[in-house]
């Protein structure tokens, strides 16, 4: 697809040169070359957006707890499980705009099913996402669940994963911070763990000379 874009760009330059050399003094907007340039420009922009969407479906955009695709997918599944425990009366009363304390209640109603789901994933990241949600809601954290989250959030299990020194420092910072917060957590006191959205990273990136944004960060392995 990148080759296709380059072809468009070359053709655009050829047409621009042709129009510059044209000696017509009227009806320039109707010139077939000019029209074709505009069509090509629209096609180029469409293709760029298409490529950006493909390139942006990345595995990892930050080293926060929810900074990778697998963790976000697990978090989405936890939300879907919680939704099953909302009554029709609650849906009707709040019109899907639920207060924070009620969302915590939905999460706790679904807690056993959520834990079963996490256990089925056989994933370190799943336990980290579970812990993230418990802290976020200020929900209950039975000691056996705390121990499992801590066991799956130890830096020693990840310290050999990332090759880039800056990535290594970033991940250690966020994972160690998370570990300490889980270790000292008390039910009923919500903790908002810092979360970097994929969209925020996208907005801060500078495109290359052809207008593409490519994020290439090494993923966290389970």
N, C-alpha and C positions, 0 to 999 in steps of 0.2 A: 504493500500500500504506500510506503514511503517513496518507492520508485514511481508510482502513479502520480503522486504529488509533484515530484521533480519534473515529470513530463508536462504537467499542467503549467508549472512555473516557466519552463522553457518556451512553451507555446505562447504564453502570455507576453513574454518579452519580445518574441518575434512579431506578434500582432501590434504591440505598442510601437515598435520600430516602423512597421508598415504604415500605421496611422500618422506617425510623425512625418513621414516622407510624402504623405498624400497631399496633392495640391488643391483639393476641393475647398471651397470657401463657404459652402452652404450645405444644409442638411447633414451636417457631420454626425448628429445624434442618430441618424438613420443608417449610418455607414455599417455595413455588415461586419467589418472587422471590429468596430467599437462594440457592437452588440455581442459579438462572440467573446470579446474580452470580459464584458460584464457577466456573461453566462459562465465563463470559466472561473471568474472570481467567486461567484456564488458556489460553484461546484467545489472549488478549493476550500472555501470556508466550511462547507458541509463535510468534506472529507477530513479536514482537520478536527472538527468536533467529534466525528466518528472515531478517529484515531485516539484522541484524548480520552474518550470514554473507554476504549479498549485498554489503553495504557494505564488509565486511572483505576482499573479494577485490580489494584495491587494487593499483595498479601500483607504488607506492613507499611504503615505511614508514620508511626511513632512507637516509642518503647514504653508508653504508659500501659496500664493493665488492659485497657480496651483498645489499644492502638494497632490491632491487626485483625485481619478478616475472620480468622477462626474464632477469636474471642468475641467479636461483634456478632457472629452468627449464633454463638452459644447464648449471648445476652438476649438476642432477639427471640430465641426459643424459650428462654426463661420468661420473657414478657408474655409470649403466647400461652404458656402454661398458666400464668397468673390470671390472664383474661378469662380463662374458663371458669374461674371462681367468682366472677362478678354476677350478681343476681340480675334478673330482668328489671326488678324494681329499682335497683341502683342505676342501671343503664338509663332508665326512663327519667329518674329524678335528676341525675347529673348531666345527662346528654353527653356522656363520654368525657366530661371535664371534671375529673375527680380530684378532690383535695389530697394533699400529701399524706395525711394520716390515714385516709381511706386506702390509698395505693399501698401503703405499708400493710394494711390489713389484708388486702388481696394477696400480697406476697406471702404473708404468714399463713393464710388459708391454704395456699398452694405449696407450702414449704416441703412437706413430705414428698410430694410428687417431683418437685424441683430437685431435691437431694437425690432421689432415685434416678432422675434423668442425668444428673452430674456423674453419679457413680457409673452409669452405663457408658459414658463417653470415654472412660479410661484415658483421661487427659489432665495434665497438670493445669493447662489453661482453664479448663472447666471449673476447677476448684478455685482458681484465682477470680474468675468471673462471679462465682457464687459468693465469695467473700466480698467482692466489690459491691454486689447488690445488698448484702446484709448490712454493710457499713452505710450504704447510701440511704437505706430506709430506717436505719436504727432498729433493725429487727432482731429477733432472738438469735442467739448463737450458742447452741449447746456445746459443752466442752469438747465432746468427741468430734463435732464439726469443726471447731476452732483448730483442733490438733491436725485434722486432715488438711485444712486450708494451709496451715503453717508448713506442714510436711511437703506440700506441693508448691510452696512459694520460697523455697530456700535458694539463696544465690548460688550456692555450690553446684546446684544442678544445671545452672545456665552459664557459669563463668567461662566455660570453654567454647561457647557457641559462636559468639560474634567476633569477626576478624577485625573490623574497624574499631580503633581505640575509642573514638568519640561515641560510637553506638554502644560500646561496652559500658562506658561511664554513664551514659543516659539510662540504659536499661537497669544497671545496678542501682542508680539513684531511685528510680521509680519502684523497683521491686523491693528494695530494702525499706523504703518508706512505707509501702503497703504492708510488708511483713510486721513492722513495728506497730502499725495502726491496728492490725488484726490481733496481735499479741496483747495489746492494752485495751482493746475494745470493751465497752460496757453497753449492754442492751439499753435502748431508749435514748441514746445519744448519737444521732445521725452524723456521719462523717462523709463529706463530699470529696472523694478522691479526685485529684486533678485529671481531667480527660481532654485530650487533644482530638478534635474532630477531623475526619478526613478532609472535609470541605475547607477547614481552616488552613490545613497544610497546602491544599491545592491553591488557595487564594494567595498564599505567601510565595509560591514558587514563581520563578521567572521562566518564561518560555524560551526555547532556543531560537535561533535566527529564522527558522521556518514556522515558528508559532506553536510548537509542540511542548507539552509539559510531561515529563517522564520522571516518575518517582521510583527509585531503585534502592530499597533498603533490605538488608538481610533479614529473613524471617526468624522468629523465635520458634524453636522446635519443641515439640511435646516430649 
